[in-house]
Amino acid sequence: MMELTRKGEYAVRGIIYLAKQEPGKMVLISEIAEATNAPQMFLAKIFQGFAKMGLVNSFRGTGGGFMLGRHPSKITLKQVVEAVDGPITPNRCLIDSMSCERESGCNVHPVWKEVQIRISEILDAVTLEELAR
């Protein structure tokens, strides 16, 4: 069963909260954690990862915090999910063809591939701008 991890859930809730803020507004991780009911330390690690990927900008010191790294119309749900949970895969054979010796003769492999493509397309079509409305 494919399921968004707890980390992925916190990431999505946190970055949508950030996308709802006024452009350029700096938000403390404590505020994001409280508003999204997510553990602050866990969310801080997620947002550090987002900063390395350019999804958010991080500022230290007085007046510091986080803000989106680019316009919310330029960040997709797929980018957010894959930033924390890695590539979307309904079956491990799509990650590593060596993990399945039956790939060449497997009638289900093309189905898993199609599932992966469609889920990716759906998540890639939804932006933070849409989710923040």
The first five atom37 places (N, CA, C, CB, O) and aatype in JSON, in Angstrom:
{
  "aatype": [12, 12, 6, 10, 16, 1, 11, 7, 6, 18, 0, 19, 1, 7, 9, 9, 18, 10, 0, 11, 5, 6, 14, 7, 11, 12, 19, 10, 9, 15, 6, 9, 0, 6, 0, 16, 2, 0, 14, 5, 12, 13, 10, 0, 11, 9, 13, 5, 7, 13, 0, 11, 12, 7, 10, 19, 2, 15, 13, 1, 7, 16, 7, 7, 7, 13, 12, 10, 7, 1, 8, 14, 15, 11, 9, 16, 10, 11, 5, 19, 19, 6, 0, 19, 3, 7, 14, 9, 16, 14, 2, 1, 4, 10, 9, 3, 15, 12, 15, 4, 6, 1, 6, 15, 7, 4, 2, 19, 8, 14, 19, 17, 11, 6, 19, 5, 9, 1, 9, 15, 6, 9, 10, 3, 0, 19, 16, 10, 6, 6, 10, 0, 1],
  "atom_mask": [
    [1, 1, 1, 1, 1],
    [1, 1, 1, 1, 1],
    [1, 1, 1, 1, 1],
    [1, 1, 1, 1, 1],
    [1, 1, 1, 1, 1],
    [1, 1, 1, 1, 1],
    [1, 1, 1, 1, 1],
    [1, 1, 1, 0, 1],
    [1, 1, 1, 1, 1],
    [1, 1, 1, 1, 1],
    [1, 1, 1, 1, 1],
    [1, 1, 1, 1, 1],
    [1, 1, 1, 1, 1],
    [1, 1, 1, 0, 1],
    [1, 1, 1, 1, 1],
    [1, 1, 1, 1, 1],
    [1, 1, 1, 1, 1],
    [1, 1, 1, 1, 1],
    [1, 1, 1, 1, 1],
    [1, 1, 1, 1, 1],
    [1, 1, 1, 1, 1],
    [1, 1, 1, 1, 1],
    [1, 1, 1, 1, 1],
    [1, 1, 1, 0, 1],
    [1, 1, 1, 1, 1],
    [1, 1, 1, 1, 1],
    [1, 1, 1, 1, 1],
    [1, 1, 1, 1, 1],
    [1, 1, 1, 1, 1],
    [1, 1, 1, 1, 1],
    [1, 1, 1, 1, 1],
    [1, 1, 1, 1, 1],
    [1, 1, 1, 1, 1],
    [1, 1, 1, 1, 1],
    [1, 1, 1, 1, 1],
    [1, 1, 1, 1, 1],
    [1, 1, 1, 1, 1],
    [1, 1, 1, 1, 1],
    [1, 1, 1, 1, 1],
    [1, 1, 1, 1, 1],
    [1, 1, 1, 1, 1],
    [1, 1, 1, 1, 1],
    [1, 1, 1, 1, 1],
    [1, 1, 1, 1, 1],
    [1, 1, 1, 1, 1],
    [1, 1, 1, 1, 1],
    [1, 1, 1, 1, 1],
    [1, 1, 1, 1, 1],
    [1, 1, 1, 0, 1],
    [1, 1, 1, 1, 1],
    [1, 1, 1, 1, 1],
    [1, 1, 1, 1, 1],
    [1, 1, 1, 1, 1],
    [1, 1, 1, 0, 1],
    [1, 1, 1, 1, 1],
    [1, 1, 1, 1, 1],
    [1, 1, 1, 1, 1],
    [1, 1, 1, 1, 1],
    [1, 1, 1, 1, 1],
    [1, 1, 1, 1, 1],
    [1, 1, 1, 0, 1],
    [1, 1, 1, 1, 1],
    [1, 1, 1, 0, 1],
    [1, 1, 1, 0, 1],
    [1, 1, 1, 0, 1],
    [1, 1, 1, 1, 1],
    [1, 1, 1, 1, 1],
    [1, 1, 1, 1, 1],
    [1, 1, 1, 0, 1],
    [1, 1, 1, 1, 1],
    [1, 1, 1, 1, 1],
    [1, 1, 1, 1, 1],
    [1, 1, 1, 1, 1],
    [1, 1, 1, 1, 1],
    [1, 1, 1, 1, 1],
    [1, 1, 1, 1, 1],
    [1, 1, 1, 1, 1],
    [1, 1, 1, 1, 1],
    [1, 1, 1, 1, 1],
    [1, 1, 1, 1, 1],
    [1, 1, 1, 1, 1],
    [1, 1, 1, 1, 1],
    [1, 1, 1, 1, 1],
    [1, 1, 1, 1, 1],
    [1, 1, 1, 1, 1],
    [1, 1, 1, 0, 1],
    [1, 1, 1, 1, 1],
    [1, 1, 1, 1, 1],
    [1, 1, 1, 1, 1],
    [1, 1, 1, 1, 1],
    [1, 1, 1, 1, 1],
    [1, 1, 1, 1, 1],
    [1, 1, 1, 1, 1],
    [1, 1, 1, 1, 1],
    [1, 1, 1, 1, 1],
    [1, 1, 1, 1, 1],
    [1, 1, 1, 1, 1],
    [1, 1, 1, 1, 1],
    [1, 1, 1, 1, 1],
    [1, 1, 1, 1, 1],
    [1, 1, 1, 1, 1],
    [1, 1, 1, 1, 1],
    [1, 1, 1, 1, 1],
    [1, 1, 1, 1, 1],
    [1, 1, 1, 0, 1],
    [1, 1, 1, 1, 1],
    [1, 1, 1, 1, 1],
    [1, 1, 1, 1, 1],
    [1, 1, 1, 1, 1],
    [1, 1, 1, 1, 1],
    [1, 1, 1, 1, 1],
    [1, 1, 1, 1, 1],
    [1, 1, 1, 1, 1],
    [1, 1, 1, 1, 1],
    [1, 1, 1, 1, 1],
    [1, 1, 1, 1, 1],
    [1, 1, 1, 1, 1],
    [1, 1, 1, 1, 1],
    [1, 1, 1, 1, 1],
    [1, 1, 1, 1, 1],
    [1, 1, 1, 1, 1],
    [1, 1, 1, 1, 1],
    [1, 1, 1, 1, 1],
    [1, 1, 1, 1, 1],
    [1, 1, 1, 1, 1],
    [1, 1, 1, 1, 1],
    [1, 1, 1, 1, 1],
    [1, 1, 1, 1, 1],
    [1, 1, 1, 1, 1],
    [1, 1, 1, 1, 1],
    [1, 1, 1, 1, 1],
    [1, 1, 1, 1, 1],
    [1, 1, 1, 1, 1]
  ],
  "atom_positions": [
    [[0.84, -1.19, 0.0], [0.0, 0.0, 0.0], [0.88, 1.24, 0.0], [-0.96, 0.0, 1.22], [1.8, 1.36, 0.81]],
    [[0.59, 2.15, -0.91], [1.34, 3.41, -0.94], [0.7, 4.37, 0.06], [1.35, 4.03, -2.39], [-0.52, 4.54, 0.1]],
    [[1.54, 4.98, 0.86], [1.03, 5.89, 1.87], [2.06, 6.97, 2.11], [0.68, 5.14, 3.18], [3.26, 6.7, 2.16]],
    [[1.59, 8.19, 2.26], [2.47, 9.3, 2.6], [2.99, 9.07, 4.01], [1.72, 10.68, 2.49], [2.21, 8.76, 4.91]],
    [[4.29, 9.21, 4.22], [4.86, 9.02, 5.55], [4.44, 10.17, 6.46], [6.4, 8.93, 5.48], [3.94, 11.2, 6.0]],
    [[4.64, 9.97, 7.76], [4.35, 11.03, 8.73], [5.21, 12.25, 8.4], [4.62, 10.54, 10.2], [4.74, 13.39, 8.49]],
    [[6.45, 12.02, 8.04], [7.35, 13.1, 7.66], [6.78, 13.86, 6.46], [8.76, 12.55, 7.33], [6.79, 15.09, 6.44]],
    [[6.27, 13.12, 5.47], [5.67, 13.75, 4.3], [4.43, 14.55, 4.65], [0.0, 0.0, 0.0], [4.21, 15.63, 4.11]],
    [[3.64, 14.03, 5.56], [2.43, 14.73, 6.0], [2.78, 16.04, 6.69], [1.61, 13.84, 6.95], [2.18, 17.07, 6.39]],
    [[3.75, 16.01, 7.6], [4.19, 17.23, 8.28], [4.76, 18.23, 7.27], [5.23, 16.91, 9.36], [4.52, 19.43, 7.37]],
    [[5.52, 17.73, 6.33], [6.13, 18.59, 5.32], [5.07, 19.32, 4.51], [7.03, 17.77, 4.39], [5.16, 20.53, 4.29]],
    [[4.06, 18.59, 4.06], [3.0, 19.18, 3.25], [2.23, 20.22, 4.06], [2.04, 18.09, 2.73], [1.99, 21.33, 3.59]],
    [[1.84, 19.86, 5.29], [1.09, 20.81, 6.13], [1.91, 22.06, 6.41], [0.66, 20.15, 7.46], [1.4, 23.18, 6.36]],
    [[3.2, 21.87, 6.72], [4.05, 23.01, 7.06], [4.28, 23.95, 5.89], [0.0, 0.0, 0.0], [4.22, 25.17, 6.06]],
    [[4.55, 23.4, 4.72], [4.85, 24.27, 3.58], [3.59, 24.95, 3.04], [5.53, 23.47, 2.47], [3.66, 26.05, 2.5]],
    [[2.43, 24.29, 3.19], [1.18, 24.96, 2.8], [0.9, 26.12, 3.75], [-0.02, 23.95, 2.82], [0.47, 27.19, 3.31]],
    [[1.16, 25.92, 5.04], [0.99, 27.02, 5.99], [1.89, 28.2, 5.59], [1.33, 26.56, 7.43], [1.46, 29.35, 5.62]],
    [[3.11, 27.9, 5.21], [4.05, 28.94, 4.79], [3.54, 29.64, 3.52], [5.44, 28.33, 4.54], [3.68, 30.86, 3.39]],
    [[2.96, 28.88, 2.61], [2.45, 29.44, 1.36], [1.25, 30.37, 1.6], [2.06, 28.32, 0.41], [0.96, 31.22, 0.76]],
    [[0.57, 30.21, 2.71], [-0.6, 31.05, 3.03], [-0.21, 32.42, 3.59], [-1.5, 30.33, 4.03], [-1.06, 33.3, 3.72]],
    [[1.07, 32.59, 3.91], [1.53, 33.85, 4.5], [1.7, 34.93, 3.44], [2.85, 33.63, 5.26], [1.8, 34.64, 2.24]],
    [[1.73, 36.17, 3.89], [2.0, 37.29, 2.99], [3.35, 37.08, 2.32], [1.97, 38.65, 3.76], [4.28, 36.62, 2.98]],
    [[3.48, 37.39, 1.03], [4.79, 37.24, 0.37], [5.88, 38.01, 1.12], [4.7, 37.73, -1.1], [5.69, 39.18, 1.48]],
    [[6.99, 37.36, 1.34], [8.12, 38.0, 2.01], [8.06, 37.95, 3.53], [0.0, 0.0, 0.0], [9.0, 38.38, 4.19]],
    [[6.96, 37.43, 4.09], [6.86, 37.36, 5.55], [7.7, 36.21, 6.07], [5.39, 37.2, 5.99], [7.62, 35.09, 5.56]],
    [[8.49, 36.49, 7.09], [9.32, 35.49, 7.74], [8.5, 34.81, 8.82], [10.61, 36.13, 8.33], [7.82, 35.48, 9.6]],
    [[8.54, 33.48, 8.88], [7.75, 32.73, 9.86], [8.68, 31.82, 10.66], [6.63, 31.9, 9.16], [9.49, 31.09, 10.09]],
    [[8.54, 31.87, 11.97], [9.34, 31.02, 12.85], [8.86, 29.57, 12.75], [9.25, 31.51, 14.3], [7.67, 29.32, 12.55]],
    [[9.78, 28.65, 12.9], [9.43, 27.23, 12.85], [8.47, 26.88, 13.98], [10.69, 26.34, 12.92], [7.63, 26.0, 13.83]],
    [[8.58, 27.56, 15.12], [7.68, 27.31, 16.25], [6.24, 27.66, 15.87], [8.12, 28.11, 17.49], [5.31, 26.97, 16.28]],
    [[6.06, 28.73, 15.11], [4.72, 29.13, 14.66], [4.15, 28.09, 13.69], [4.76, 30.52, 14.0], [2.98, 27.71, 13.78]],
    [[4.98, 27.65, 12.75], [4.54, 26.65, 11.77], [4.17, 25.36, 12.49], [5.65, 26.38, 10.69], [3.14, 24.75, 12.19]],
    [[5.0, 24.93, 13.43], [4.76, 23.7, 14.18], [3.45, 23.79, 14.96], [5.93, 23.41, 15.13], [2.65, 22.85, 14.96]],
    [[3.23, 24.91, 15.62], [2.01, 25.07, 16.41], [0.77, 25.1, 15.51], [2.09, 26.36, 17.25], [-0.24, 24.46, 15.82]],
    [[0.85, 25.82, 14.42], [-0.29, 25.95, 13.51], [-0.65, 24.65, 12.81], [0.0, 27.01, 12.48], [-1.81, 24.42, 12.46]],
    [[0.35, 23.78, 12.61], [0.11, 22.54, 11.86], [0.09, 21.3, 12.76], [1.18, 22.37, 10.8], [-0.06, 20.18, 12.28]],
    [[0.24, 21.52, 14.07], [0.25, 20.42, 15.04], [1.33, 19.38, 14.7], [-1.13, 19.75, 15.09], [1.08, 18.17, 14.69]],
    [[2.53, 19.89, 14.42], [3.66, 19.03, 14.09], [4.77, 19.25, 15.12], [4.17, 19.31, 12.64], [4.93, 20.37, 15.62]],
    [[5.55, 18.22, 15.43], [6.66, 18.39, 16.37], [7.7, 19.37, 15.81], [7.33, 17.02, 16.67], [8.17, 19.22, 14.68]],
    [[8.04, 20.36, 16.61], [8.91, 21.45, 16.15], [10.27, 20.96, 15.67], [9.1, 22.45, 17.26], [10.74, 21.38, 14.61]],
    [[10.92, 20.09, 16.42], [12.26, 19.64, 16.04], [12.23, 18.84, 14.74], [12.88, 18.79, 17.17], [13.11, 18.98, 13.89]],
    [[11.22, 18.01, 14.59], [11.05, 17.21, 13.38], [10.8, 18.13, 12.18], [9.89, 16.2, 13.53], [11.39, 17.95, 11.12]],
    [[9.93, 19.11, 12.37], [9.62, 20.06, 11.31], [10.85, 20.9, 10.95], [8.45, 20.98, 11.74], [11.06, 21.22, 9.77]],
    [[11.65, 21.25, 11.94], [12.87, 22.02, 11.68], [13.81, 21.26, 10.75], [13.59, 22.35, 13.01], [14.4, 21.85, 9.85]],
    [[13.95, 19.95, 10.97], [14.81, 19.14, 10.1], [14.24, 19.06, 8.69], [14.97, 17.72, 10.68], [14.99, 19.13, 7.71]],
    [[12.93, 18.93, 8.59], [12.28, 18.9, 7.27], [12.55, 20.21, 6.54], [10.76, 18.66, 7.42], [12.89, 20.2, 5.35]],
    [[12.38, 21.32, 7.23], [12.55, 22.63, 6.6], [14.01, 22.92, 6.26], [12.01, 23.71, 7.5], [14.29, 23.66, 5.32]],
    [[14.95, 22.36, 7.01], [16.37, 22.48, 6.65], [16.62, 21.79, 5.32], [17.28, 21.88, 7.76], [17.36, 22.29, 4.48]],
    [[16.0, 20.64, 5.14], [16.09, 19.93, 3.86], [15.46, 20.73, 2.73], [0.0, 0.0, 0.0], [16.01, 20.8, 1.63]],
    [[14.3, 21.34, 3.01], [13.65, 22.2, 2.01], [14.57, 23.34, 1.61], [12.31, 22.76, 2.56], [14.65, 23.7, 0.44]],
    [[15.28, 23.93, 2.6], [16.17, 25.06, 2.32], [17.31, 24.62, 1.39], [16.73, 25.64, 3.63], [17.68, 25.37, 0.49]],
    [[17.86, 23.44, 1.61], [18.94, 22.94, 0.76], [18.47, 22.74, -0.68], [19.49, 21.62, 1.31], [19.25, 22.85, -1.62]],
    [[17.18, 22.44, -0.84], [16.62, 22.21, -2.17], [16.05, 23.48, -2.8], [15.54, 21.15, -2.1], [15.61, 23.45, -3.95]],
    [[16.05, 24.58, -2.06], [15.54, 25.83, -2.6], [14.04, 25.99, -2.51], [0.0, 0.0, 0.0], [13.49, 26.95, -3.06]],
    [[13.35, 25.08, -1.83], [11.9, 25.22, -1.69], [11.55, 26.32, -0.7], [11.26, 23.88, -1.24], [10.52, 26.99, -0.83]],
    [[12.41, 26.51, 0.31], [12.25, 27.6, 1.27], [13.58, 28.32, 1.44], [11.72, 27.08, 2.64], [14.64, 27.77, 1.12]],
    [[13.51, 29.53, 1.95], [14.7, 30.26, 2.34], [14.72, 30.31, 3.85], [14.73, 31.7, 1.72], [13.68, 30.48, 4.49]],
    [[15.9, 30.15, 4.42], [16.07, 30.13, 5.86], [16.92, 31.32, 6.28], [16.71, 28.79, 6.31], [17.95, 31.61, 5.66]],
    [[16.49, 32.01, 7.33], [17.22, 33.17, 7.83], [17.39, 33.02, 9.33], [16.48, 34.49, 7.49], [16.44, 32.75, 10.06]],
    [[18.64, 33.2, 9.79], [18.95, 33.06, 11.21], [18.89, 34.41, 11.92], [20.34, 32.43, 11.4], [18.88, 35.46, 11.29]],
    [[18.86, 34.33, 13.24], [18.97, 35.52, 14.06], [17.63, 36.2, 14.29], [0.0, 0.0, 0.0], [16.57, 35.69, 13.92]],
    [[17.7, 37.4, 14.91], [16.51, 38.18, 15.19], [15.8, 38.51, 13.89], [16.86, 39.47, 15.97], [16.42, 38.97, 12.93]],
    [[14.51, 38.27, 13.86], [13.74, 38.52, 12.65], [13.88, 37.41, 11.63], [0.0, 0.0, 0.0], [13.38, 37.51, 10.51]],
    [[14.57, 36.34, 12.02], [14.78, 35.22, 11.1], [13.6, 34.28, 11.07], [0.0, 0.0, 0.0], [12.59, 34.49, 11.73]],
    [[13.76, 33.24, 10.29], [12.7, 32.25, 10.15], [12.74, 31.67, 8.75], [0.0, 0.0, 0.0], [13.79, 31.58, 8.12]],
    [[11.58, 31.29, 8.26], [11.47, 30.69, 6.94], [10.46, 31.44, 6.09], [11.07, 29.23, 7.05], [9.48, 32.0, 6.58]],
    [[10.73, 31.42, 4.79], [9.77, 31.89, 3.8], [9.95, 31.04, 2.56], [9.96, 33.42, 3.49], [10.99, 30.39, 2.39]],
    [[8.95, 31.03, 1.69], [9.07, 30.22, 0.48], [10.26, 30.66, -0.35], [7.79, 30.31, -0.35], [10.57, 31.85, -0.42]],
    [[10.91, 29.71, -0.98], [12.08, 29.99, -1.8], [11.72, 30.49, -3.18], [0.0, 0.0, 0.0], [12.55, 31.09, -3.87]],
    [[10.5, 30.26, -3.6], [10.01, 30.79, -4.86], [8.5, 30.93, -4.77], [10.41, 29.87, -6.05], [7.88, 30.51, -3.8]],
    [[7.92, 31.53, -5.78], [6.48, 31.78, -5.77], [5.72, 30.45, -5.61], [6.04, 32.51, -7.08], [6.13, 29.44, -6.19]],
    [[4.63, 30.44, -4.83], [3.9, 29.19, -4.61], [3.35, 28.54, -5.88], [2.76, 29.45, -3.67], [3.05, 27.35, -5.89]],
    [[3.21, 29.31, -6.95], [2.76, 28.72, -8.23], [3.87, 27.91, -8.88], [2.28, 29.83, -9.19], [3.62, 27.17, -9.83]],
    [[5.09, 28.05, -8.39], [6.26, 27.36, -8.96], [6.71, 26.17, -8.11], [7.41, 28.34, -9.11], [7.74, 25.56, -8.4]],
    [[5.94, 25.84, -7.07], [6.26, 24.69, -6.23], [5.09, 23.72, -6.31], [6.55, 25.12, -4.74], [3.96, 24.08, -5.98]],
    [[5.37, 22.5, -6.73], [4.3, 21.51, -6.87], [4.26, 20.57, -5.66], [4.49, 20.69, -8.17], [5.23, 20.43, -4.92]],
    [[3.12, 19.95, -5.5], [2.96, 18.98, -4.42], [3.94, 17.81, -4.62], [1.51, 18.46, -4.37], [4.45, 17.26, -3.64]],
    [[4.2, 17.45, -5.85], [5.16, 16.38, -6.13], [6.55, 16.76, -5.62], [5.21, 16.08, -7.64], [7.24, 15.92, -5.03]],
    [[6.98, 18.0, -5.84], [8.29, 18.44, -5.37], [8.39, 18.34, -3.84], [8.57, 19.88, -5.82], [9.42, 17.92, -3.31]],
    [[7.33, 18.72, -3.17], [7.33, 18.69, -1.7], [7.4, 17.24, -1.2], [6.06, 19.38, -1.15], [8.21, 16.92, -0.34]],
    [[6.54, 16.39, -1.74], [6.51, 14.99, -1.31], [7.83, 14.29, -1.61], [5.35, 14.24, -2.0], [8.38, 13.59, -0.75]],
    [[8.35, 14.48, -2.81], [9.61, 13.81, -3.16], [10.8, 14.39, -2.4], [9.85, 13.92, -4.65], [11.8, 13.69, -2.23]],
    [[10.72, 15.63, -1.96], [11.8, 16.23, -1.18], [12.0, 15.49, 0.14], [11.52, 17.71, -0.92], [13.12, 15.41, 0.65]],
    [[10.93, 14.96, 0.7], [11.06, 14.28, 1.99], [10.95, 12.76, 1.9], [10.01, 14.78, 2.93], [11.58, 12.05, 2.68]],
    [[10.16, 12.26, 0.97], [9.95, 10.81, 0.88], [10.63, 10.16, -0.31], [8.48, 10.53, 0.83], [10.53, 8.94, -0.48]],
    [[11.31, 10.93, -1.13], [11.97, 10.37, -2.29], [11.0, 10.11, -3.43], [0.0, 0.0, 0.0], [9.83, 10.48, -3.35]],
    [[11.47, 9.48, -4.5], [10.64, 9.25, -5.67], [9.39, 8.43, -5.34], [11.44, 8.54, -6.75], [9.42, 7.54, -4.48]],
    [[8.31, 8.73, -6.01], [7.05, 8.04, -5.82], [7.11, 6.7, -6.55], [5.85, 8.9, -6.34], [7.27, 6.65, -7.77]],
    [[6.98, 5.63, -5.78], [7.06, 4.3, -6.38], [6.04, 3.37, -5.73], [8.49, 3.73, -6.24], [6.09, 3.15, -4.52]],
    [[5.13, 2.83, -6.52], [4.16, 1.89, -5.97], [4.74, 0.49, -5.74], [2.97, 1.8, -6.9], [4.13, -0.32, -5.05]],
    [[5.91, 0.22, -6.31], [6.54, -1.09, -6.14], [8.05, -0.92, -6.24], [6.02, -2.1, -7.21], [8.54, -0.13, -7.04]],
    [[8.78, -1.66, -5.42], [10.24, -1.48, -5.36], [10.93, -1.81, -6.69], [10.81, -2.36, -4.26], [12.06, -1.36, -6.91]],
    [[10.29, -2.59, -7.56], [10.92, -2.93, -8.84], [11.1, -1.7, -9.73], [10.08, -3.97, -9.59], [11.9, -1.73, -10.67]],
    [[10.38, -0.62, -9.43], [10.52, 0.61, -10.2], [11.73, 1.43, -9.75], [9.26, 1.45, -10.1], [12.21, 2.28, -10.5]],
    [[12.2, 1.17, -8.55], [13.37, 1.86, -8.03], [14.64, 1.16, -8.51], [13.34, 1.93, -6.48], [15.58, 1.79, -8.98]],
    [[14.62, -0.15, -8.36], [15.81, -0.94, -8.64], [15.41, -2.18, -9.42], [16.56, -1.32, -7.33], [14.86, -3.13, -8.86]],
    [[15.69, -2.18, -10.71], [15.3, -3.32, -11.54], [16.03, -4.59, -11.11], [15.59, -3.02, -13.02], [15.58, -5.69, -11.42]],
    [[17.15, -4.46, -10.41], [17.89, -5.63, -9.96], [17.17, -6.33, -8.8], [19.31, -5.22, -9.53], [17.46, -7.48, -8.49]],
    [[16.23, -5.63, -8.15], [15.52, -6.23, -7.02], [14.44, -7.22, -7.48], [14.89, -5.14, -6.16], [13.87, -7.94, -6.67]],
    [[14.19, -7.24, -8.78], [13.17, -8.15, -9.3], [13.71, -8.88, -10.52], [11.86, -7.39, -9.65], [13.95, -8.28, -11.56]],
    [[13.89, -10.16, -10.36], [14.43, -10.96, -11.47], [13.36, -11.26, -12.53], [15.01, -12.27, -10.93], [13.67, -11.81, -13.58]],
    [[12.12, -10.9, -12.25], [11.03, -11.22, -13.17], [10.59, -10.03, -14.02], [9.86, -11.73, -12.41], [9.62, -10.15, -14.77]],
    [[11.27, -8.9, -13.92], [10.83, -7.68, -14.62], [10.56, -7.91, -16.11], [11.87, -6.6, -14.46], [9.53, -7.46, -16.62]],
    [[11.46, -8.58, -16.79], [11.31, -8.75, -18.24], [10.08, -9.57, -18.61], [12.55, -9.42, -18.81], [9.49, -9.34, -19.67]],
    [[9.67, -10.51, -17.77], [8.52, -11.33, -18.09], [7.32, -11.04, -17.2], [0.0, 0.0, 0.0], [6.37, -11.83, -17.17]],
    [[7.35, -9.94, -16.49], [6.29, -9.62, -15.53], [5.17, -8.83, -16.2], [6.86, -8.83, -14.35], [5.4, -7.76, -16.76]],
    [[3.98, -9.37, -16.15], [2.83, -8.69, -16.74], [2.34, -7.52, -15.9], [1.7, -9.68, -16.95], [1.61, -6.67, -16.4]],
    [[2.72, -7.47, -14.63], [2.26, -6.41, -13.74], [3.19, -5.19, -13.79], [2.17, -6.93, -12.3], [2.76, -4.08, -13.48]],
    [[4.43, -5.38, -14.18], [5.4, -4.28, -14.2], [4.88, -3.05, -14.97], [6.7, -4.75, -14.81], [5.0, -1.94, -14.47]],
    [[4.32, -3.22, -16.17], [3.8, -2.05, -16.89], [2.66, -1.35, -16.14], [3.32, -2.46, -18.27], [2.47, -0.14, -16.28]],
    [[1.9, -2.11, -15.36], [0.81, -1.51, -14.58], [1.4, -0.64, -13.47], [-0.1, -2.62, -13.97], [0.95, 0.49, -13.26]],
    [[2.41, -1.16, -12.76], [3.06, -0.37, -11.71], [3.66, 0.9, -12.3], [4.16, -1.2, -10.99], [3.58, 1.98, -11.7]],
    [[4.26, 0.78, -13.47], [4.86, 1.94, -14.13], [3.79, 2.98, -14.46], [5.6, 1.51, -15.42], [4.0, 4.18, -14.26]],
    [[2.64, 2.53, -14.95], [1.53, 3.45, -15.28], [0.98, 4.12, -14.02], [0.4, 2.68, -16.0], [0.67, 5.31, -14.04]],
    [[0.87, 3.37, -12.94], [0.42, 3.94, -11.66], [1.39, 5.05, -11.23], [0.32, 2.84, -10.55], [0.97, 6.13, -10.83]],
    [[2.68, 4.76, -11.32], [3.7, 5.72, -10.94], [3.58, 6.99, -11.79], [5.1, 5.11, -11.09], [3.64, 8.1, -11.26]],
    [[3.42, 6.83, -13.08], [3.32, 7.98, -14.0], [2.1, 8.82, -13.67], [3.25, 7.5, -15.46], [2.19, 10.05, -13.59]],
    [[0.97, 8.18, -13.48], [-0.27, 8.93, -13.22], [-0.24, 9.66, -11.88], [-1.46, 7.99, -13.25], [-0.66, 10.81, -11.8]],
    [[0.26, 9.01, -10.84], [0.36, 9.68, -9.54], [1.3, 10.88, -9.66], [0.85, 8.7, -8.45], [1.0, 11.95, -9.14]],
    [[2.41, 10.69, -10.32], [3.37, 11.79, -10.5], [2.72, 12.95, -11.26], [4.61, 11.3, -11.26], [2.91, 14.11, -10.9]],
    [[1.97, 12.64, -12.3], [1.31, 13.69, -13.07], [0.29, 14.45, -12.23], [0.62, 13.08, -14.3], [0.2, 15.67, -12.31]],
    [[-0.47, 13.73, -11.42], [-1.48, 14.38, -10.57], [-0.8, 15.31, -9.57], [-2.33, 13.32, -9.83], [-1.19, 16.47, -9.43]],
    [[0.21, 14.81, -8.87], [0.9, 15.62, -7.85], [1.65, 16.78, -8.48], [1.86, 14.75, -7.05], [1.78, 17.84, -7.87]],
    [[2.15, 16.59, -9.69], [2.9, 17.64, -10.39], [1.97, 18.74, -10.91], [3.7, 17.04, -11.54], [2.42, 19.85, -11.19]],
    [[0.69, 18.44, -11.03], [-0.27, 19.4, -11.56], [-0.86, 20.3, -10.46], [-1.4, 18.67, -12.27], [-1.57, 21.26, -10.76]],
    [[-0.56, 20.0, -9.19], [-1.1, 20.78, -8.07], [0.02, 21.63, -7.48], [-1.73, 19.84, -6.98], [1.07, 21.11, -7.09]],
    [[-0.22, 22.93, -7.4], [0.79, 23.84, -6.83], [0.42, 24.27, -5.42], [0.96, 25.06, -7.73], [-0.72, 24.14, -4.99]],
    [[1.41, 24.8, -4.72], [1.15, 25.34, -3.38], [0.2, 26.52, -3.46], [2.47, 25.77, -2.7], [-0.58, 26.76, -2.54]],
    [[0.26, 27.26, -4.55], [-0.66, 28.4, -4.71], [-2.11, 27.91, -4.64], [-0.4, 29.13, -6.06], [-2.94, 28.53, -3.98]],
    [[-2.41, 26.82, -5.32], [-3.76, 26.26, -5.31], [-4.12, 25.74, -3.92], [-3.88, 25.12, -6.34], [-5.23, 25.98, -3.44]],
    [[-3.19, 25.05, -3.28], [-3.47, 24.46, -1.97], [-3.59, 25.51, -0.86], [-2.38, 23.47, -1.61], [-4.23, 25.25, 0.16]],
    [[-3.0, 26.67, -1.05], [-3.02, 27.71, -0.02], [-4.26, 28.59, -0.09], [-1.78, 28.58, -0.15], [-4.47, 29.44, 0.78]],
    [[-5.08, 28.4, -1.09], [-6.3, 29.24, -1.21], [-7.3, 28.94, -0.13], [-6.97, 29.05, -2.57], [-8.37, 29.55, -0.08]]
  ]
}
